[in-house]
Amino acid sequence: MQRMAVVAQLVERWLVVPDVAGSSPVGRPRIPHLVVNSTPSADADLDTEIVVAPDVPWITLVWNDPVNLMSYVTYVFRSYFGFPKAEAERLMMQVHRDGRAVVATGPREEMERHAEAMHEFGLWATVAKASD
């Protein structure tokens, strides 16, 4: 009989709902927290951490072609990108001498828009990841 009383007391002790939420003697499963670009604090229980790296810049390249005149390429660089005459001529000469020139750097979507615009002007252009 005494054994049953002891067991009943133990069961009652574990089954009673505590007055304060979260203070149950029964252990609850831990749910992993997700943190983006954060350093865990000393009191936080973090099982998983996700780190998001910044996007690598992209570039728009204009390639040399046998069709367009150098003066036209300079005109496109000035009218579309708004480069001053000296910068547009420098980039045009780089396309002519080296076969290509980087005309813009930034997020991928923006560089794709620039390449499409160059195609509309009749220039050969591609998009690539910027090298480190």
HELIX and SHEET records of a PDB file:
HELIX    1   1 GLN A    2  LEU A   15  1                                  14    
HELIX    2   2 MET A   70  VAL A   76  1                                   7    
HELIX    3   3 PHE A   77  PHE A   81  3                                   5    
HELIX    4   4 LYS A   85  ASP A   98  1                                  14    
HELIX    5   5 ARG A  108  GLU A  120  1                                  13    
SHEET    1   A 3 ARG A 100  GLY A 106  0                                        
SHEET    2   A 3 TRP A  58  TRP A  63 -1                                        
SHEET    3   A 3 TRP A 124  LYS A 129 -1                                        
END                                                                             
